[in-house]
Amino acid sequence: MLTASMKNTLFSVFAGFGLLQAPGRVGAPPDARAARPASETLIAIDVLLEPDAAMVAKANALNTRLRGNYPGGYSLDATHAPHVTLLQRFVREKDFAGVTAAIAPILAAERPTELQLKADRLDYTIWGGVAVAVILVEPTPELLRLQRKVADAVAPFAAGGGTSAAFVGADANAETIAYVETFVPKASGAAYLPHVTAGVATETFVKQVKAEPFASFTFKPAGVAIYQLGNFGTTSKRLWPS
């Protein structure tokens, strides 16, 4: 059972990933798209773990069940790739090479592809009138340390004041922009809740699935990547490794 605090964190996570548009949502106001000088162009990035075939298979199997109940949902694909987010931030495009250079030694030292992670339960939150299902990942000390180190390494390059122009498609809504702006500290450090989003369905159906015995399983990260985010926090464009 998740605590109220974890439930709030989970809701914030899904609001940030925003795989669905809630009724009444609108994009950023026109002046949010005002052009910055080229040297100050911001991009919204997601530093993430790409799970191995074991997790991908489980996520896809659950996604198939969810779409059977709710055909209006989405498939896991190149723009909704299964992943475990480590960090979301705005950075200056000119500083991106510095970001990857800062992260590289951490990855060499922490060796994330050797992490043994455990998926221990299914949960969900309501967003846009449907249930967003998530496979929760046990926050091991090693994973928490990696997340903290990545956040600390990127901190010198983090920039505030991002707008919809920082996202692929330049149409990110205000909720998505605010989530990236406040990922640190609201979804980082002690508030970090690792998970893999599997899809959406009706709450009644997801409750039934959640009530089923969950066979915990282990998996390993297959790699680390950085994506530029799209609207609703989707992993829209792979930036690194290219």
Helices and strands as residue ranges (DSSP letters): H 4-17, G 30-33, G 38-40, E 42-51, H 53-69, E 84-92, G 93-95, H 96-110, G 112-114, E 117-127, E 130-137, H 141-154, G 155-157, G 164-166, H 174-181, H 183-186, G 189-191, E 195-201, H 203-211, E 217-219, E 221-229, G 231-233, E 235-240
